[in-house]
């Protein structure tokens, strides 16, 4: 086994979906804290909040397909000192309810927790109407808003209480049916701090969410050719960890950002803003390039939008050949 494989194991699969782990974490915490209230937009079975509904019916509010109203209700509950957690698919948890989120939650500074499920291409067969590539970008524009994207169940477990008890409103991009395992369970994750998965000196790859798996594979491909890769997991889009990004820019001089999101106003944009202001270096963004979504399985869509490990590998190689 190569040293890279020892330090950075290839992605594996868990036997449970992330949504099942999420439902378990939510239920366990609710048993300890009766301030937790769950709001849903007719998706309790889909996002694994059904068991919460069955155990705590008096703390579960199903608003139906009325996401904007759900955010207003959540704001009121937060203002009363409760911890409301609102759930829907990413496009409906963000753009459909954006004005209510802006005024009732972000402007008011209320610590509502918003869970947007099936981000980016993982909406799969639900197609373009349910496939949001701009959700994190529009939420990023809101003052007070924190944005987090756990990549697998291990990272979700580590960040869960930090999300729920954060003093600010938090938008979480939550994967549902994925079973990816990228981490060992020994890592320490902190909201607002990039996690270094592997150090390196020739090029930096920054990845979030689903794209962590593709980035790991690309790192192995590059390391097999003798290229030293620094791999960073940017699980928090906002607040941005400027210090770690600037350090990577200074020490490697080249950055590739891989995101399950539009390249406009997402992770790549955030990285570009930091390096432009503090230490300009070339940055390539791997993500959706100004397209709406469409029906397709995740692997098919990753290929279509040129977001695979091979695409990350190719862009990194181009850097080194210039």
QUILIN-V811705 format. One record per residue. N is the residue number from 0. RES is the residue in one small letter. PSI is psi in radians with two decimals (none if undefined). BURIAL is b if it has 24 or more other C-alpha atoms within 12 Angstrom, else e. Layout:
n=[N N]
res=[RES RES]
psi=[PSI PSI]
burial=[BURIAL BURIAL]
This chain:
n=[0 1 2 3 4 5 6 7 8 9 10 11 12 13 14 15 16 17 18 19 20 21 22 23 24 25 26 27 28 29 30 31 32 33 34 35 36 37 38 39 40 41 42 43 44 45 46 47 48 49 50 51 52 53 54 55 56 57 58 59 60 61 62 63 64 65 66 67 68 69 70 71 72 73 74 75 76 77 78 79 80 81 82 83 84 85 86 87 88 89 90 91 92 93 94 95 96 97 98 99 100 101 102 103 104 105 106 107 108 109 110 111 112 113 114 115 116 117 118 119 120 121 122 123 124 125 126 127 128 129 130 131 132 133 134 135 136 137 138 139 140 141 142 143 144 145 146 147 148 149 150 151 152 153 154 155 156 157 158 159 160 161 162 163 164 165 166 167 168 169 170 171 172 173 174 175 176 177 178 179 180 181 182 183 184 185 186 187 188 189 190 191 192 193 194 195 196 197 198 199 200 201 202 203 204 205 206 207 208 209 210 211 212 213 214 215 216 217 218 219 220 221 222 223 224 225 226 227 228 229 230 231 232 233 234 235 236 237 238 239 240 241 242 243 244 245 246 247 248 249 250 251 252 253 254 255 256 257 258 259 260 261 262 263 264 265 266 267 268 269 270 271 272 273 274 275 276 277 278 279 280 281 282 283 284 285 286 287 288 289 290 291 292 293 294 295 296 297 298 299 300 301 302 303 304 305 306 307 308 309 310 311 312 313 314 315 316 317 318 319 320 321]
res=[x x x x x x x x x x x x x x x x x x x x x x x x x x x x x x x x x x x x x x x x x x x x x x x x x x x x x x x x x x x x x x x x x x x x x x x x x x x x x x x x x x x x x x x x x x x x x x x x x x x x x x x x x x x x x x x x x x x x x x x x x x x x x x x x x x x x x x x x x x x x x x x x x x x x x x x x x x x x x x x x x x x x x x x x x x x x x x x x x x x x x x x x x x x x x x x x x x x x x x x x x x x x x x x x x x x x x x x x x x x x x x x x x x x x x x x x x x x x x x x x x x x x x x x x x x x x x x x x x x x x x x x x x x x x x x x x x x x x x x x x x x x x x x x x x x x x x x x x x x x x x x x x x x x x x x x x x x x x x x x x x x]
psi=[2.33 2.82 -0.63 -0.73 -0.52 -0.75 -0.53 1.45 2.59 2.71 2.52 -3.08 2.38 2.96 -0.04 2.59 2.69 -0.65 -0.57 -0.70 -0.74 -0.82 -0.65 -0.79 -0.74 -0.80 -0.77 -0.73 -0.63 -0.51 -0.45 -0.36 1.84 0.09 -0.28 2.19 2.36 2.31 2.48 2.68 1.07 0.62 0.47 -0.66 -0.67 -0.68 0.24 0.65 0.13 -0.70 -0.61 -0.78 -0.72 -0.63 -0.63 1.12 -0.52 -0.18 0.31 2.21 2.00 1.94 -0.08 -2.81 1.27 1.09 -0.64 -0.78 -0.64 -0.71 -0.63 -0.72 -0.77 -0.70 -0.75 -0.72 -0.72 -0.64 -0.37 -0.02 0.09 3.02 1.54 2.37 1.95 2.38 2.45 3.06 2.67 -0.77 -0.56 -0.43 -0.15 -1.35 -0.62 -0.51 0.38 -0.70 -0.73 -0.69 -0.75 -0.92 -0.88 -0.45 -1.10 -0.87 -0.67 -0.22 0.59 2.35 0.98 2.46 2.15 2.14 1.92 2.06 2.75 0.99 2.60 -2.41 -0.20 -0.07 -0.35 -1.98 -0.13 -0.32 -2.99 -0.60 -0.45 0.16 1.88 2.09 -0.06 0.02 -0.88 -0.57 -0.79 -0.57 -0.53 -0.47 -0.23 2.13 2.56 -0.33 2.31 2.45 2.17 2.49 1.59 2.34 -0.57 -3.13 -0.59 -0.80 -0.63 -0.79 -0.76 -0.56 -0.18 -0.94 -0.59 -0.67 -0.90 -0.66 0.20 2.50 -0.24 2.91 2.47 2.27 2.14 2.22 1.93 2.06 2.56 -1.16 -0.01 2.57 0.30 2.54 1.94 -0.32 2.85 -0.45 -0.11 -0.04 2.77 2.03 2.49 2.29 2.29 -0.02 2.12 2.45 2.20 1.95 -0.55 2.41 2.76 2.99 -0.24 -0.66 2.60 2.34 2.18 2.20 2.70 2.71 -2.35 -0.61 -0.15 -0.72 -0.79 -0.66 -0.65 -0.82 -0.76 -0.66 -0.76 -0.73 -0.75 -0.75 -0.57 -0.36 0.19 0.24 2.20 2.03 2.31 2.09 2.11 2.38 1.91 1.32 -0.32 2.04 -0.61 2.21 2.59 2.37 1.43 -0.68 -0.82 -0.63 -0.79 -0.72 -0.75 -0.70 -0.77 -0.66 -0.37 -0.47 -0.08 2.38 2.32 2.24 2.21 2.11 2.53 1.16 2.91 2.55 -0.14 2.02 0.47 -2.45 -0.77 -0.72 -0.74 -0.75 -0.75 -0.70 -0.73 -0.87 -0.57 -0.70 -0.54 -0.64 1.47 2.17 2.82 2.40 2.30 2.36 2.17 2.06 -2.88 2.21 1.37 0.87 2.70 2.86 3.05 2.97 2.37 2.66 2.77 -0.82 -0.69 -0.78 -0.63 -0.70 -0.81 -0.75 0.16 0.97 0.39 3.02 -0.65 -0.62 -0.71 -0.80 -0.82 -0.74 -0.67 -0.70 -0.69 -0.70 -0.85 -0.30 -0.18 none]
burial=[e e e b e e e b e b b e e e e e b b b b b b b b b b b e e b e e e e b b b b b b b b b b e b b b b b b b b e e b e e b b b b b e e b b b b b b b b b b b b b e e e b b b b b b b b b b b b b b b b b e b b b e b b b e e b b b b b b b b b b b b b b b b e e b e e b b b b b b b b b b b b b e b b b b b b b b b b b b b b b b b b b b b b b e b b b b b b b b b b b b b b b b e e e e e b b b b b b b b b b b b b b b b b b b b b b b b b b b b b b b b b b b e e e b b b b b b b b b b b b b b b b e b b b b b b e e b b b b b b b b b b b b b b b b b b b b b b b b e e e b e b b b b b b b b b e e e b b e e e b e e b b e e b b b b b b b b b e b b b e b b e e]
